[in-house]
Amino acid sequence: MAASAQPLAPWQVYGGLEPPSLPSPAQLPPAPTDMQCYDFWDRYCMLPHIRQHSLGVARVATRLALLGRQAGLDVDVQTVRASALLHDIAKTYTIRHGGNHSQLGGAWMQQATGNPLLAMGIVHHVHWPWHVDVRAFFLPLAIIYGDKRVRHDTVVKLDERFEDLYSRYGSTQYVRDRLAESRQQSAMIEEAFGNLLGVDLHEDTFDSGRLVE
């Protein structure tokens, strides 16, 4: 009998690509300010409820970035915050016209800002296709975690967020399976950030550590 096939590594499943090497934030163009992000919201006609959700995601991601910087990591807080504020920049367009909002939004913001790290957080805020290494990939994993902690405009625990996602989108078995995978991955990210930063993120309400807006 032939030996059973070995499971593929995540980056083999994802088109055979290995995880990218990320530049230091200091090597990249400066991140847009909050006001510049809000201008992008206006330019791309972001709906009000998506703006409120994006502020919530930025609240979570900013706190992670501040904790990361305090821990001595090479984290640019405003780049993380801007990526979070812009992670759903294409959502209004795709609601109206179809398409993949994470890929489209990432392409728009890469062109607009010239910052591939910021754009990476947008492209991968729905799913991370490689191994969970929060030290190596702090920004994109902070954005995906922030997105999975904010239901509409409120910070909630992962279980509450995914209950909402199941109720709104889980109409087929395929979607339910993908949501289950996302729930598992989000728990891994939460645990990894908690271990790295020395905090209990599961219980964190993210009420402190915000930048002045």
Steps between C-alpha positions, in 0.01 A plus 500: 500500500628846414596719790247766584581846373654741745290809575607809312641800677270802487716685249502191272122502497509871423632479145836351598623830638707531814434774754639838391792675663367822650697824496553703813242779538790747498575400139149584380309820422335651806152374578207732434371690799155435640369806313647372174332164562168678554556680169538160333170396662333799334671443167379140486155579643534271800163430660451631856473158667825389333672812632386415853620141463837623370543728803441198724757290315748786524436516875605136542791511255637823650508351848686195369747727322562710812558184704730369230706817498521493880632145471781622274362374168557683172142624474388832354177576684355735239561253217308235692225748586468629142482147361218426744314821414526412131449123514142526364564790262360301204205345686243757381610456139479120511160509673374698202700348216644168621860390531748420775514796736825402670695458175350806336551715809859386535571590136340843539694584814829364367464738207385790718756468782791308346515301825491122438491417873185707549348343187587151621286549809206587276551210258523241777249627757251223413740205508871445560630232257827420678614389845408723793819683599397823671858615549585476129159614370380731775305747286286272283421271793406798716254612231342158456470460878350844540244425230402178676450680834262771373135418436358795311644781720544314829801308632383149592661164568575269211203272570255791482653630179482164328146435617407817315697395191333157496154655529563749219709298255480131594232401250704220338720224636795637306472840669450340841815292450700810403369687803601209724852517357506876555381456860780252567760725342376803695538307826858411402576866427346606831710249693817593311457873561415436864816296550716755318362806677429344840131595509171311514343618176197275542383717790632830366234761415759727332370806683845649554812566301335697221670776308350846513278546197 
